[in-house]
Each structure stands twice: as structure tokens, then as C-alpha cells.
Amino acid sequence: MQRVKGGSMLYPALRCSVCSPLPRLSLKTNSFSSSSLQCSPWSGLEAWRESPINEDPIWGPNGPQPLQLHSQSSTSDSSSPSSLVEFGALVLSTSDPLTKSKLSHLAFSKWKMDNLPLGVSQPPSRPARPPKPLLVSTKEIPPPKDSRLPLNAYMLHNLAHVELNAIDLAWDTVVRFSPFSEILGEGFFVDFARVADDESRHFSWCSQRLAELGYKYGDMPAHNVLWRECEKTSDNVAARLAAIPLVQEARGLDAGPRLVQRLIGFGDLRTSNIVARIAEEEVAHVAVGVHWFVDVCQKLGCAPCSTFKDLLKEYNVELKGPFNYTARDVAGIPRDWYDVSETSSSAKKQEKNEQLSRVHNRLASIISMESKNSSLNGPPE
């Protein structure tokens, strides 16, 4: 993998390679100052963390609702995984989408209710996938008119694919970086396990609605871009946080309102309500990414804003708009991390302030000198 000059020196402490023995971890604790650290965290983060287990995998007439009949999975026997991380590895190794979704919820629920330990494990090289959808390049994804699906089902299928990938992205983060739990802290893994639980519910809603429309996940080709972004950041937790929550999931904040409006225009209010709820809940996932990215940067002694930009260049992660500034502000992503115009404006503002400061200091010096001269040349008593 190519790296920018000096890139390999930037983040040696929290790298982990799936192809080599675990490196030594020696975190810096240097203090630093950065305006990006002054970002306002999402106000709902602690409430999200403390919320009870969500048991609403069904989209009812008025929104999310629980299953009427609650059945326990057969994984509750003696062969059940004994830790959160082992459960995560099991989810990643499960190919059937609905089973994967249910196991994801079960994993988080078992951890919460049974007080499972965190554990340590290695993820599979790639998550298990069903025979369909066929995975193709983005250029080979058919446009809506050639997909044989109506527009609402077409958009819903694309969203279901994103949500299924999101389950694996979150669990891969939990499992892959589990050897570094003492450094990252248990809260890191708990947050991403809860993210995975949210994503499993989102996939369930999308799958249910596709069935109501007469279709199912796998009825059209899909791309593998999301997993490629995950795969290429497997050696660096900071890069993983930058590429997945802060770029890929943040794109969901950007696209969500546009998708909702298109569905309303199509006349499918039920699907638009599902998409709106998913977009609303994605704010928490981006906020989690911001929190832990800043935390890792503090451990590494790196300024978050410049580190974020360096990582996107080093790992060739594309950042593109249009941006939903309102949603991104709520999630706590500082604009100077991702918006070139904002960075340029901030730089110009800082330069202007520095110029004004120099002028102020010069005037103060002149006034002081004039005051001294006046006292020396004053009339004799």
C-alpha cells in the first residue's frame, strides 16, 4: 500500500496488521492545542449510550414496534460464544442476511443482559456473503430504469445493502481491534457493538419493506465499495474511524434528506418514514466516530483536523459533497475537517486576526513611547 511521505511515522502506536504479529504499542501523551478539539459533541451521545436494548425490529403502521412473539436463538446453548468479540466474529462469518441481522442484535443483547466479557479474537478476512446480490463495480450498477425495480424498491435495496455492510463494518471494528482493548478502553467496543445493533434493526426495516413491495434483498446487483474502505484501513484504528464513521456514515447524513424527498415525490410515505428514521439514528454513529477519533488522536499526540486530512490522503479515501452541514454540525464534525471552503475561510480569518493583532501591538508601543516622551519633556515644576 502506498503511503504519503512520512505517513508511516504518523500513527505507529495503534496500527495492527492482520498479516503480521501484533506490534508493540507505545502511545504518546503529548499535549497539543487545536481548534478542532473545540467541536461540540452530539448532545444525545450519553443518552444513546445509556438507552435500553432496542427491541423494535419491525416497522408497524405507526413506526418501529417489537416482535409479538419473542424467540431466543439456538446460540443460547453451551456452544454459544463466550464473549462479545466472539459473537462479533460469528456475525461476520454468517452469510444469510436476516440471520446475520438477528445474530447482531442477539450479540449486543447477550452482552448487556448476561454481562459477557469483551474477549479477543481475529475477524475473518472478509465477511460471509449470500450468493445474491451479485457484487459488481459501481459503474455496473444499473440505473433505476434498467433495474426492473420501481424507484422506491430500487432506493430501498441500495439502502438495505448499505445497512447490511454497516453491520459487518461495525463488528469488524470491534473484533479487529480487540487486542488493543486496554489502550482503547471498553467503551470503544461497547459503542461500536451498539452501532452494529442499530444497523441490524435498520436492515430489518429495509428487508421488511422490500418484502411488502414484492421484492427482496438480492434482486439487483450491488457494489463492494464499503467493504473495500473497511479492508484498506485494517491496519490503523485512526484510519478506520476516519474512513468509516466520518466519511462513509457521514455520507448517509448528506444523502438521507434527499432520499426522503424523492420517496415522498414518488408517493411512498411509508418508505420515506423508514428512511427518515434511519437517517435520524445515523447521527449517533457519526458522533461516536468523532468522539473516538478525537480520543485516539489525543492518545497519539496528533491534532485531529490535520490527522483526519492526512489519513484520507494516505489511504486514498474520497471525500465529496454536497454536505448536509446541519446534520454534520449536530453530529459534531467540525467543518474545517471536511470543507475546503471552510478551511480557507478559517485561514483567512486567522491571518486577518494576526494582522490586526500586529497593528494593535504596534499602536500600543507607539502610544507607550509617546507617553514616556511626554513625561520626560513636561514643564518644570
Disulfide bonds with the S-S distance in Angstrom:
none
